[in-house]
Amino acid sequence: MYEGRHYINGEFSETDKDFSSLNPATDMEVGFFPVAQHDVVHEAVDAARCQFPNWRKMSRVNRADYFDKLAQLLKRDHERLVDAISLETGKNKNESHAEVIEALHMCQVAVASGRQSFGEVIASELSSKDAYVVRKPKGVVAVISPWNFPLAIGSFWCTAPAIVEGNCVVHKPSEYTPMVAQIAAELYHEAGFPPGVYNLIHGMGGTGKELVQDNHVDCILFTGSAAVGQEIRQHCATTWHKTCSCEMGSKSAVITFKDGNLSLAVDVSVASAFKLSGQRCVSSGRLIVQRDVFEEFKNRFLKKVENVKTGNVFEEENVLYGPIINSKQLKRVEYFNQLVRLDDDAKVLVDGGRLDRDGQFMSPFVYEVEWADKEYLKTEVFGPHVALIPFDTVDDAIRIYNDTDYGLALGVVTESFRTMRKCRDECNTGMLYLNGGSIAAESHLPFGGIKKSGNGWKSAVGTYKAVTEEIAVTTNYEEGALTWAQGMK
């Protein structure tokens, strides 16, 4: 059993254990963890606040060098991290392996950024002046991260850019996957980061709320539900200094056009719909297919679904996806499955549901339906729940994709460069994958969405902008005089 501890000001604290982390494939406990109350949250924020003046003054190159050490530790502990991720999330080993690589890539981006420009030179309107823009750290950054990518998102996508830019971090991971986050904290400690630069506190939603509302937090990086993200945005709006970057839910999709490669379309659709049992923020709960090829796509897709295997990745081979994270989420997926079953407008093609075995396992649920204003078509389900939706024209496809409150990711399969461009320009999405699915994120690209999927700031490499202030600087070189811009006298 893993013994959870807070990590504050360079030390792991011994404290009472208040909750357990479960393996969703077996419902067995894998570790016990403490809940950070108000005084512990304040202690972590205070540690970050006290270290901030020293950390920001350190050479950017030297700050980045710490991540070079951390990258080597990630390589050394690769297999240990893969097992930990699969144990707490239920992911298959292939997906856990990819997450460790994703974390490593973000670490390497952090190393490289230390020797790259962190501003830009801009021509002044006047020849007697120079002008440039520099980025300055905001201060104490609170990171509240999700369970589905416990290593990549919280410990690296959000944290690494914040720290390289000169901020200090307090990280509150999901209560469903605290063990992975703490293993990452152990690696930060071993890499030798100064005390207070990176801090980790465990807890439930109340701990996250305490962290968000601490007056000495300057920036909040959040990944999770739209409802919680909106609460964070509203709180920041009541302050004069806090900003936030919120990456939230989605109703992502893959659009397949009649001129697209159907084999490719089916493969990317299966992956986009079912990897991590549909529990990615970018999972495609909607497969939007041109009517001319709808029946052929459907038949090929259903044949692939017949071979989709779910199971315990530590006991079974060839598992595409593992369990739902917990019983609460499983009941939510069952609720949406039942909505479809009761709707005469929908035709159930694969009637999946909870499996009669230990753990939180569900088989795929697939149905076909014409696009309409229905709860199950417009709400994020977060499970192996997939709609096949026919369309007639490019404009129809774009209308259907845009007709939700979300706008995170979209895959488009077509051979027409004109169709690609039209989808690029008119689909309200934060990320577009042409001739791909909806789950092709890379650490050196900004990750995030629009509408209820995000608030304009991105994660991954986009985090650099979220955790800094851009400062415009001009220098006047005239001797004893100043010429004004815009012709002002």
C-alpha positions in Angstrom: 0.0 0.0 0.0 1.3 3.5 -0.9 1.5 5.9 1.9 0.5 9.4 0.7 2.1 12.6 2.0 2.0 16.3 1.2 5.1 17.8 -0.2 5.6 21.3 1.1 8.8 23.5 1.1 11.0 20.6 0.1 9.7 18.1 2.7 7.3 15.2 2.7 5.0 15.5 5.8 3.8 12.7 8.0 0.1 13.1 8.6 -3.1 11.2 9.1 -4.5 9.4 6.1 -8.1 10.4 5.3 -9.0 8.8 2.0 -7.9 5.9 -0.2 -7.0 5.6 -3.9 -8.7 2.7 -5.7 -7.8 0.6 -8.7 -11.0 0.9 -10.8 -10.3 -2.5 -12.3 -10.6 -4.3 -9.0 -12.0 -1.7 -6.6 -9.1 -2.5 -4.3 -7.2 0.1 -2.4 -3.7 1.0 -3.7 -2.8 3.8 -1.3 -4.0 6.1 1.6 -3.7 9.9 1.4 -4.2 12.9 3.6 -6.7 15.8 3.0 -5.1 19.2 3.2 -7.2 21.5 5.4 -7.0 25.3 5.4 -3.8 25.6 7.4 -2.0 23.1 5.2 -3.1 24.8 2.0 -2.0 28.1 3.4 1.4 26.6 4.4 1.9 25.3 0.8 1.0 28.7 -0.8 3.2 30.5 1.7 6.1 28.3 0.9 5.7 29.1 -2.8 5.2 32.8 -2.1 8.4 33.0 0.0 10.5 31.2 -2.6 9.2 33.2 -5.6 11.5 36.2 -5.3 14.6 34.0 -5.3 13.4 31.7 -8.0 12.4 34.4 -10.4 15.8 36.0 -10.1 17.6 32.8 -11.1 18.9 32.6 -14.7 16.2 31.2 -17.0 18.9 28.9 -18.3 19.6 27.5 -14.8 15.9 27.1 -14.1 15.5 25.0 -17.2 18.5 22.9 -16.3 16.6 21.4 -13.4 14.2 19.9 -16.0 17.1 18.3 -17.7 17.8 16.4 -14.5 14.1 15.6 -14.2 13.9 14.3 -17.8 16.6 11.7 -17.0 14.7 10.6 -14.0 11.5 10.1 -16.1 13.5 7.9 -18.5 14.9 5.9 -15.6 11.5 5.3 -13.9 9.5 4.9 -17.1 8.2 1.4 -16.4 7.4 2.2 -12.8 5.4 5.2 -13.9 3.6 3.2 -16.6 2.5 0.7 -14.0 1.4 3.4 -11.5 -0.7 5.1 -14.2 -2.4 1.9 -15.3 -3.0 0.9 -11.7 -4.8 4.1 -10.7 -6.6 4.9 -14.0 -7.1 1.5 -15.5 -5.5 2.6 -18.8 -3.9 -0.1 -21.0 -0.1 -0.1 -20.9 0.2 1.4 -24.3 -1.7 4.5 -23.3 0.2 4.7 -20.0 3.4 4.4 -21.9 2.3 7.3 -24.2 1.5 9.4 -21.2 5.0 9.0 -19.8 6.4 10.0 -23.1 4.1 13.0 -23.2 5.4 14.1 -19.8 8.9 13.6 -21.0 8.3 15.7 -24.1 6.9 18.5 -22.0 10.0 18.3 -19.8 12.2 18.5 -22.8 10.3 21.5 -24.1 10.9 23.1 -20.7 14.7 22.4 -21.0 14.8 23.9 -24.5 12.8 27.0 -23.6 15.5 28.0 -21.2 17.7 28.9 -24.1 15.1 30.4 -26.4 13.6 33.8 -26.6 11.1 34.8 -23.9 10.1 38.0 -25.6 10.2 39.7 -28.9 11.8 42.8 -30.5 9.2 45.1 -32.2 9.9 48.1 -34.5 9.0 51.4 -32.9 7.1 54.0 -34.9 10.0 56.4 -34.2 13.6 55.7 -35.3 14.8 57.3 -32.1 13.2 54.5 -30.0 13.7 50.7 -29.5 10.7 48.6 -28.4 10.4 45.1 -27.2 8.2 42.8 -25.2 9.3 40.6 -22.3 7.4 38.0 -20.3 7.4 38.2 -16.5 6.2 35.4 -14.1 2.9 36.0 -12.3 3.9 34.6 -8.9 2.2 31.6 -7.2 0.5 29.3 -9.6 -2.1 26.8 -8.4 -2.5 23.7 -10.5 -5.7 21.6 -10.2 -5.4 18.6 -12.4 -7.6 15.7 -13.6 -7.4 12.0 -13.0 -7.3 10.9 -16.6 -3.8 12.2 -17.3 -2.4 12.3 -13.8 1.3 12.6 -14.9 1.3 14.5 -18.1 -1.2 17.3 -17.4 -0.8 18.2 -13.8 2.8 17.4 -13.1 4.2 18.5 -16.5 1.9 20.2 -19.0 0.9 22.8 -16.5 3.7 22.7 -13.9 6.8 22.7 -16.1 6.2 25.9 -18.1 5.0 27.7 -15.0 8.3 26.8 -13.1 10.6 27.6 -16.1 9.0 31.0 -16.4 10.0 31.8 -12.8 6.7 31.0 -11.0 6.3 28.7 -7.9 3.6 26.0 -8.0 1.2 24.4 -5.6 -0.3 21.3 -7.2 -3.5 19.7 -6.1 -4.1 16.4 -8.1 -7.3 14.6 -8.5 -8.3 12.5 -5.4 -8.8 9.6 -7.8 -5.1 9.5 -8.9 -3.0 10.9 -6.1 -0.3 8.2 -6.2 0.9 9.1 -9.6 1.1 12.8 -8.7 3.1 12.0 -5.6 5.6 9.8 -7.5 6.1 12.8 -9.7 6.7 15.0 -6.6 9.3 12.5 -5.5 11.1 13.0 -8.8 10.9 16.8 -8.5 12.5 16.4 -5.1 15.2 14.1 -6.4 16.0 16.5 -9.2 16.9 19.1 -6.6 14.4 21.9 -7.2 14.8 24.4 -4.4 12.3 24.1 -1.5 9.0 25.9 -2.3 9.3 25.9 -6.1 7.1 22.8 -6.4 4.6 21.9 -3.7 2.0 19.1 -3.6 -1.1 18.9 -1.5 -3.7 16.1 -1.5 -7.5 16.4 -0.9 -11.0 16.5 -2.3 -12.9 19.3 -3.9 -12.8 21.4 -0.8 -9.0 21.4 -0.8 -9.1 22.6 -4.4 -11.5 25.4 -3.5 -9.3 26.5 -0.6 -6.4 26.7 -2.9 -8.3 28.7 -5.6 -9.5 31.2 -3.0 -6.2 31.7 -1.2 -5.5 35.4 -1.7 -1.8 34.8 -2.3 -2.4 32.7 -5.4 -1.9 34.7 -8.6 -2.8 32.2 -11.4 -4.9 29.1 -11.5 -4.4 26.3 -14.1 -7.4 24.0 -14.1 -8.4 20.9 -16.1 -11.8 19.4 -15.4 -15.5 20.0 -15.7 -17.1 23.1 -17.2 -19.1 23.7 -14.0 -16.0 23.8 -11.8 -14.1 25.8 -14.4 -16.8 28.4 -14.5 -16.7 28.7 -10.7 -13.0 29.4 -10.9 -13.5 32.0 -13.6 -16.1 33.7 -11.6 -13.9 33.8 -8.5 -11.0 35.3 -10.4 -13.4 38.0 -11.7 -14.0 39.1 -8.2 -10.3 39.8 -7.6 -7.9 42.3 -9.1 -4.9 40.1 -9.6 -5.9 36.5 -10.2 -6.1 35.0 -13.7 -6.9 31.4 -14.8 -6.5 29.0 -17.6 -9.4 26.5 -17.7 -9.4 23.5 -20.0 -12.8 21.9 -19.6 -15.2 19.5 -21.2 -16.1 18.7 -24.8 -18.4 17.0 -27.2 -15.7 16.3 -29.7 -16.2 14.5 -33.0 -14.8 12.9 -36.1 -16.4 14.0 -39.4 -16.0 11.5 -42.3 -16.7 12.8 -45.8 -17.5 10.6 -48.8 -14.2 11.2 -50.5 -12.2 10.2 -47.4 -10.3 7.0 -46.9 -12.9 4.8 -45.1 -10.3 2.5 -43.6 -8.5 5.4 -42.0 -11.9 6.9 -40.9 -13.0 3.8 -39.1 -9.7 3.2 -37.4 -9.4 6.8 -36.1 -13.0 6.8 -35.1 -12.6 3.6 -33.0 -9.5 5.1 -31.3 -11.2 8.5 -30.7 -14.3 6.9 -29.3 -13.0 4.2 -27.1 -9.4 4.8 -25.9 -9.4 5.3 -22.2 -13.0 4.0 -22.4 -14.1 7.4 -23.8 -12.8 9.2 -20.7 -10.6 11.7 -22.5 -11.7 15.3 -22.7 -11.2 15.0 -26.5 -13.0 11.7 -26.9 -15.4 11.5 -29.8 -18.9 10.8 -28.6 -20.1 11.8 -32.1 -19.1 10.2 -35.4 -20.6 12.4 -38.1 -20.6 10.6 -41.4 -21.7 11.7 -44.9 -24.9 9.9 -45.9 -23.4 8.6 -49.2 -21.0 6.3 -47.2 -22.9 6.1 -44.0 -24.0 2.4 -44.3 -20.6 1.3 -45.4 -18.9 3.2 -42.6 -21.4 1.8 -40.1 -20.9 -1.8 -41.1 -17.1 -1.4 -41.0 -17.2 0.4 -37.7 -19.5 -2.2 -36.0 -17.2 -5.0 -37.2 -14.3 -3.3 -35.5 -16.4 -2.7 -32.3 -17.1 -6.5 -32.1 -13.3 -6.9 -31.5 -13.0 -4.1 -28.9 -11.9 -5.7 -25.7 -12.2 -4.2 -22.2 -10.5 -5.7 -19.2 -7.9 -5.5 -16.4 -4.6 -4.6 -18.2 -2.6 -6.4 -15.5 -4.3 -9.7 -16.1 -5.5 -9.7 -19.7 -3.9 -9.2 -23.1 -5.0 -7.1 -26.1 -7.2 -4.8 -23.9 -8.2 -1.6 -25.9 -9.6 0.1 -22.9 -10.0 -0.5 -19.2 -12.6 0.4 -16.6 -14.6 3.5 -15.9 -12.8 5.5 -13.2 -15.5 4.9 -10.5 -19.1 3.8 -9.8 -20.4 7.3 -9.8 -19.2 7.9 -13.4 -20.4 4.5 -14.5 -23.9 5.4 -13.3 -23.7 8.6 -15.3 -22.9 6.7 -18.5 -25.7 4.2 -17.8 -28.1 7.2 -17.4 -27.2 8.4 -20.9 -27.4 4.9 -22.4 -30.9 4.6 -21.0 -31.9 8.0 -22.5 -31.1 6.6 -25.9 -32.9 3.3 -25.3 -36.0 5.1 -24.5 -35.9 7.4 -27.5 -37.8 6.1 -30.5 -35.8 8.4 -32.8 -32.5 6.5 -32.0 -31.6 3.0 -33.2 -29.4 1.1 -30.8 -26.7 -0.8 -32.8 -24.6 -2.2 -29.9 -26.4 -2.3 -26.6 -23.6 -2.1 -24.1 -23.5 -1.4 -20.4 -22.0 -2.6 -17.2 -20.3 -5.9 -17.3 -21.0 -8.6 -14.7 -17.5 -8.8 -13.2 -15.4 -7.1 -10.5 -14.4 -3.5 -11.3 -16.1 -0.7 -13.1 -16.2 -2.1 -16.6 -18.6 -1.2 -19.4 -18.9 -2.6 -23.0 -19.4 -0.2 -25.9 -22.7 1.4 -26.5 -23.3 2.5 -30.1 -26.4 4.0 -31.8 -27.5 5.8 -34.9 -29.6 8.9 -34.9 -30.4 12.0 -37.0 -29.0 15.2 -35.4 -31.5 16.9 -33.1 -31.7 18.9 -29.9 -31.3 16.0 -27.5 -29.5 15.8 -24.1 -27.5 12.7 -24.9 -26.2 14.3 -28.2 -25.1 17.6 -26.7 -23.9 16.7 -23.2 -20.4 15.2 -22.5 -20.9 11.6 -21.4 -17.3 10.6 -20.6 -17.7 6.9 -21.4 -17.9 4.3 -24.2 -21.1 5.9 -25.5 -21.0 6.8 -29.3 -23.5 8.3 -31.7 -23.4 7.7 -35.5 -24.9 10.8 -37.1 -25.5 11.1 -40.9 -25.2 14.4 -42.8 -25.7 15.5 -46.4 -23.4 18.5 -47.2 -20.3 20.1 -45.9 -22.4 22.9 -44.4 -24.6 20.3 -42.6 -21.5 18.7 -41.1 -20.2 22.0 -39.9 -23.6 22.9 -38.5 -23.9 19.6 -36.6 -20.4 19.9 -35.2 -20.9 23.5 -34.0 -24.4 22.8 -32.5 -23.2 22.2 -28.9 -21.9 24.4 -26.1 -18.4 22.9 -26.5 -15.5 23.4 -28.9 -12.4 21.4 -28.1 -11.3 18.9 -30.7 -12.3 17.7 -34.2 -11.0 15.1 -36.6 -11.9 15.5 -40.3 -11.3 12.7 -42.9 -11.4 13.9 -46.5 -9.1 14.1 -49.5 -10.5 17.6 -50.5 -8.2 20.5 -49.6 -11.2 22.8 -50.1 -13.3 20.8 -47.5 -10.3 20.9 -45.2 -10.1 24.6 -45.4 -13.8 25.2 -44.9 -13.8 23.0 -41.8 -10.7 24.8 -40.5 -12.3 28.2 -41.0 -15.9 27.5 -39.9 -15.8 24.7 -37.3 -15.7 26.2 -33.8 -12.9 24.1 -32.4 -9.7 24.6 -30.5 -7.9 21.8 -32.2 -8.3 20.4 -35.6 -6.8 17.1 -36.9 -7.1 16.7 -40.7 -7.1 13.1 -41.8 -6.9 12.1 -38.2 -9.0 11.5 -35.1 -9.7 13.8 -32.2 -7.0 12.5 -29.8 -3.7 13.5 -31.4 -2.2 16.0 -28.9 1.5 16.8 -28.9 3.2 18.6 -26.0 4.9 21.3 -28.2 1.5 22.4 -29.5 -1.1 24.5 -27.6 -3.9 22.3 -26.2 -7.3 23.8 -25.4 -10.7 24.8 -26.7 -13.3 27.5 -27.0 -16.9 28.1 -25.7 -17.5 25.8 -22.6 -14.3 23.9 -23.5 -11.9 26.7 -22.5 -11.4 30.4 -21.6 -8.9 31.4 -24.2 -5.7 30.2 -22.5 -4.2 26.8 -23.6 -2.3 24.1 -21.8 0.8 22.2 -22.9 3.1 24.7 -24.6 0.3 27.2 -24.5 0.8 27.3 -20.7 3.8 29.7 -21.2 1.4 32.5 -22.0 -1.1 31.7 -19.3 1.5 32.0 -16.5 3.2 35.2 -17.5 2.5 38.9 -18.0 3.7 40.5 -21.3 5.4 43.8 -20.6 5.9 46.3 -23.4 9.2 48.3 -23.0 10.4 51.3 -25.1 13.7 53.1 -24.8 14.2 56.7 -26.0 17.7 57.5 -27.4 17.2 61.2 -28.2 19.5 63.5 -26.2 17.4 65.7 -23.9 14.3 65.4 -26.0 11.3 63.1 -26.7 9.4 62.8 -30.0 5.9 61.5 -29.4 4.3 58.7 -31.4 1.1 59.3 -33.3 2.3 62.8 -34.2 1.4 64.1 -30.7 2.9 67.5 -29.8 
